[in-house]
Amino acid sequence: MSNKLLVTGAAGHLGRLVIHHLLETKKVPAASIIATSRNPGKLSELADRGVEVRKADFDDEASLTHAFAGADRLLIISTDELSVPGKRLVQHEAAVRAAGKAGVRHILYTSMPSPEDAAVLFAPDHLGTEQAIKKSGIPYTIFRNGWYMENLFMALPHALADGKWYSAAGEGRIAHIARDDCALAIASALASGAIESVTYTLTGPTAYTTDEVAALVSEVSGKPLQVMHVTDEQLAAGKKAAGVPEGFVPILVSFDTNTRVGKIDMVTADAEKWAGRPLVGLKAFFEANRQALGA
């Protein structure tokens, strides 16, 4: 295993889980881990455990170079900057340049499935980042993370309360994956010391249509849930009426478009391979999270 493992976005949902698995599952010494955040004060608990905490601002390339100094293996968790189209790619390109300046020996990156032809509006950010990493000449591991099971909670509690789930995904399928399973797979690769350049797609074990997901939710909750199949335009109008910020409506609709046209229906064994354990199934996930469903 390399001497120093660095995780960006360590205060976020995925970053915290990756570091948890480094410490608790992979038994990486805290002194071998560097955790970075724009707000390092949010990482005080990790600092108390002996993890080195640094500030890393993706809008300040110099701060990234400083933060990455001494890191052997760097996990770049994609930022959540979506308010300005293309800004996230600029941030990621700065991180890749900083990695080169800092002498990082291996880059790991969290991308998305099939960014080269996905209908999701921010797919070019991920594709551009992958290309920047490859052009850097630094060995890499790219993880194309599937949609998290947790993301379903953005829509399901309200839909379940109403009994209707509006979707433009049609008969398209998604193999949702639990964020914790993703985090364990990534932590395992980060701690592995593997040096080859490779790309993996992380998915759950089964791909479901929206109707099939709704049936699972109904079974677990005991409440009826009917999928209302609508067009992209109808979905957009509904989200605007519900108060979703106008700039984010097209992004949310593009998720359903991407599903409908079959760009995220793949099922791979990559996550289970790296996690080293069976992945959580969607029904079991719902059963463990009934409260989040509002059931």
N, C-alpha and C positions, 0 to 999 in steps of 0.2 A: 504494500500500500504506500502511496505517496506520503510525503511528510506533512503537507499542509493542504487541506481541503477547504475551499471557500464557497459559500452559498450567498448569492445576492437575494434581495427581497426576503430576508430571513424573518421579518415581522409579519409577512403575509401567511395566508392559509397553507399554501403548498410548502413554502420555505420552512415554516415552523415544523411541519410534519417531516420534511427531509432531515432536518437536524435532529429531531426526536429519534428517528430511525438510525441515524449515524451513531448517536450516543447509546441508545437503549437496545437496538436490535443488532447493529453491526459492531457495537462495543468499541467504537473509535474513541481514543482519549480526547477529552475536551480540549486539551492543549494543542491538538492537531487540527482543530476546526476554527475557521474564521467566519463569523457571521456579519453580514453588512446590511445596512438599511439607510434610507434617507434620514430617518429619525432613530439613531442608535439608542436613544433613551428607552425605546420600546423593547430593547433586547436585554434589559437589566437582569432578568432571570437567568438568561444564558451566561451573561458575564459572571454572575454569582456562582455558576457551576464551573467556571474556568475556561469557557469559550472566549476567544478573542473577538471583541466587538469593534467594528470600524464603521465610519460613515462613508457611504457611497451614493453620490448624487448622479443619476443618469443624465442630467442636464449639464453636468460639469465634468468634462473628460479628464481634467487634471485630477479631480477628486477620485475618479475611478482608477486612474493609473496608480495613485498613492494607495488606494484601498487594496488593490490587487497585488501589490508588491509582496514577494515572498510566497505567493500561492503557487502550488504545483498543479493542482487540478481545480478548475473554476466552473461552477454551475451558474450559468446566466439564466435566471428565471425571467421570462418575458414580463415586461412592465405592463401596467394596466392603463397606460396612456392611450385613450381612444377618442378623446374630445377633439383633437386636432388631427385630421387625416395625415398619415405619414410621419408624425412626430415620433411614434414608437420606433419605427425603423431607424430614424436618426439616432435615437438613444441607444439602440442595440449596436449600431455601427460604431458608435463611440466606445462602447464597452469592448467590442472586438479589437479595436485599435489599442485601447488601454491594456488589454490582455497581452498584446504583442510587445508593447513597451515595457510591461512589467515582467516579462519573461515567463509567462504562464506556459506550462508544458502540455496541457490538455484542456480543451473547452467542452463543457456539456451545455446543452441548450434545450429549453422546453418550447417546442414548436407546435404545430397542429397537423392533423392528417391531410395529406394530399394538397399542400398549399400551392402547388404549381397550377392546379386547375379548379380549386374550390370556389364555390359561389359566395362564400363568406367574405364580407367586404374588407376585413382586415387581413385576409390571407396573404396579400402582397408584403405585409410587414414581416411575416414569418419566412416567406420565400426569400425575401431580400436579405434577411439575417442569416439564413442558411448559406446563401451565396457568399456573403461577407466572411463567414467563418471559413468556408472552403478556400476562398481566395487568400486568407491570412497565412496559410501554410501550417497552421497549428493543428495537430491531430485533434479529432473531435468525436463526440458522441451526441447525436441529435435524437432527442426523444419527441416524437410527434404524438402529443397527448390527446387522447380522445376526449369526448365531452364528459365532464364529471357528473356522477349521479347527484351530487349536491346541487348542481345547477337546476335540477328539476324543481327544487323548492322555491325557485323564483316564480313559478307559475302554479304548481300543484295545490298549495293550500287554498288559494283563492278559487281555483277551478273546482276543487272538491267541495268547498262551501257553497258554490253556485250550482254544482252538479254538471257543469258544462266546461269543456276544455277546448278553446278555439285554437286550431292548428292549420297551417298551410303545408305541413310535411307530407300529406298524402299517405301513400303506402311505403314511403321511405323508411329505412331502418337505421338505428344507432345502437352500437354496443357500448352503452354508458359504462364508465369505470369509476369505482370509488376513489376519491382523492387520496385516501391513505394507501391504497394499493399502488397508485402511481408514485407516491412519495417513497414507498419502500423500494420499488424497482429502481428509481433514480438514485436513492441513497446507496443501494447495493452497487450500482455501476460507478458511482462517484468514489466509493471506498475500494473498488476492485483493483485499481491500478492498471486496468486494461488500456493499452496504448493504440490499438487500431482505430482507424476512422470508420464509423459505421452509423447507420440511421435505423432507428426502431420506431414502430408505431404501437402505442400502448392503448389497448382496448379492453373492455370487459369481455366475459366469456360468451355472451349471447347478444345478438342484435335483435331489437324489437321494433315494431311499428308503434306509432302513437296509440293506436287502438289497443295493442297488446299491453303497453305500459299502463294505460287507463284500467284495463281489466285487472292487472296486478294490484293497482292502487285500491280498486274497489274491493278486491278479495281481502286485502290486508286491513283496510279501514272499516269495511262493512257498510260503506256508503256508495251510492251509485255515482258513476262518473261517465258522462257521454262525450265523446270527441265530436266537436262541430267542425267539419272540414270546410275551410274557407279558402279564398284566393289570397295571394300575397297582398293585393290591394285592400281587400276586406280586413285582413289581419292588421295591416298598417293603420287603417282607419280606426280599428278597435283599440289599438295601443295608444294612439293619439288621444282618443276619447277618454281613455283610462288615466291620462296624465303623464304618460311616458315622455321624457324630454324629446323634442322633435329630432334632434341630432342622432339619438340612439335608436329611433324607430327603424330606420333602414337596416341597421346592423342586426337588430333582433329578428327582423323579417328574413334577412339573408341566411340565418341559421336554418329556418324551416325550408327555404329554397334549396339550400345545400343538401339537406336530408332528402327532400323530395326527388332530386335528380340523382340520388345514389352516390354522392361523393364522400359519405362517411359511414357506409354500411359494412366496412371491412371488420373482420374478426381475426386477431392475430394471437399467437402464443407468447409474444415478446414480454408482456408485463408479468405473466406468471413465471416465465423463465428467470427473469431478474428478481422478482419478489421471492422466489423459492418457496411459495406456498400457493394453495388454491385461492383464486380471487373471489371476492364477495359477489354473490349474485344479486340481481336487482330486487327480487322479492325479499331476500334476507335483509337487504339494505333498508327497504321500506319497513320491514318488521322491527328493525332496530331503531328506526327513526319515526315511529308513529306520531310522536309529539310534534316533530317538525312538520308533519303533514297536516297537523291540526285535527288528527283523528282521535 
